Amino acid sequence: MPSLNYAVLCDYARIDPASGVCHIIAAGIDTIVGDTEPFGRQIGVAILLEFTRGECGRPHKFELLVQDEDGRQLVRDITTVTPECRDDLPPGWKAQAGAALNFSVVFPSFGNYSVELLVNDSSFKSMRLRTVPERQTVPMPTDRL
């Protein structure tokens, strides 16, 4: 079974096709501020999995679910990767394959949500996410005696 190196929520993620390096903007988010209910937001998830030589050369399914506290799905994104075992990989090292998933979510209300990562239909990571309203500033009194 593949092993998880990392999965992180962010504003945006991109994998450079030439180098395989993942570029992540605003990594590690867990709270999103909105101004009204409902509100939409783009979210990214950067994922890196490691595979044994026997797991290479075959497709592996990444499934990402965004759901509310009751398990209602707001987003379902499925991506398939086929890791390759390079000839220059040192003995004992695992092959790596990553995914950068970017998607829009409409949050129906402020509250708690989760982003679930499944690989080959098995749960790999659950990431907490909450949405909160913008803080309202209280005006300072303008009368001075």
N, C-alpha and C positions, 0 to 999 in steps of 0.2 A: 504494500500500500504506500502511495506517495506520502512524504512528510512535509509539513508546513514550515517554511522558513520565515515568512511573514505575510500578514494580511493587514492592511491599514486603511482606515477611512481618510479621505482627503478631499480637497476642493477639485483637484484634477490630477490625473496620472497619464503618463505616456511612456511607452517602451520604444527606445531607439532600435529600429530593425537591424542596423549594422552592428551595433555593439551589444545589444541586449540589456543595456543599462536602463533602469526605470527612473524617470524624472517625475517627482512628486511635488505638488504645490499644496501648502497648508496641511501637512500630514498630522494625523492624530486627532482629528476633530471628534467631539462627542456631543456637542451642543450646537444647535442651529437656532438663530434668532429670526423670528418672523414679525411682520407688522400687522397682518390680519389673518383670520382663519377663513377658508383654507389658504395655503400659500405654496408656491412651487419653488424648487431649488435644485440645482445640479449638484451631484455628489460623484466622487470618484472612489474607486477601491483599487489599490495596488496589491497584487498577489504574487508570491514567489513560492513555488513548490519544488521539491527535490525528488528525483526518481532513481531507483536502482537500474542497473543495466537491463535487467529483465523486464522492467516497466517501460522501457524506451521503445520507440518505433510503433506504438499503438496509441489510439486516441484516448484521451482522458477528458471527462466532462466537468467543467466548473459551472456551478449553478449559484447564483446570487439572489437572495430574497430579501426584500425590505418589507417588514410587517409591523402591524401595531401590536399593542399588548394582548389583544384577543386572538392574534394569529392571522388576521386578515391581511392578505398580500396586497401591497401597493405597487411593487415592482418585482418582476421575475426576469432575470437575464441569464441566458445560457451561452457558454462559450466552450469550444472544444480545442484542446491543444494536443499536439503529438510531439513529445520530447524526443530529441535525437541524442544518442550517445556519441560524442565527438571522439575521433581517434586520439587527440592530444589530451584527453581527460586522464589525470593520474590514477593509478590503481587505487581502488577504495573510495574514490570521490563519486558523488552522485551527480547525475545530469540535472540541470535546472531548467524550468520553464515557467515563464511568468505571464501574467495577464494584467492589463490596465483597462478597467471597466469604468466608463463614464456614462451616467444616465440621469434623467430628470425624474424627480419625485414630487407629487402633489400631496402634501400633508393635510389631511382633513381638519385636524385640530392640534392644539398644543398638547404635548404629552410625551410619553415614552414609546420608543420604537426599537427595533433590532434589525441588524443587517446580518443575515445568516449566509455562511459560505459552506456549500456542499461540494464534495469532490467524488465523482463516481457514485453519486447517490448516498454518500455517507457524510454526516455532519463533521466539519473541520474546525469552524470557528464561529462564535456568536459575538457580534460587536454591538455594544449599547449605543443608542443615539436618542437624544431628547430634543424636543423643540420647545422654545419658550418665547413669550411675547417680548417686544422691545420694552426696555425700562422707560417708564414715563418720568420725566424730570418734573419736580415740583418747583414752580416759580418762586423766586425769592421775593419777600415783601418789598415793595418799592417805597412805602411811606416810612419816613424816618421822622421821629419827633424831636 
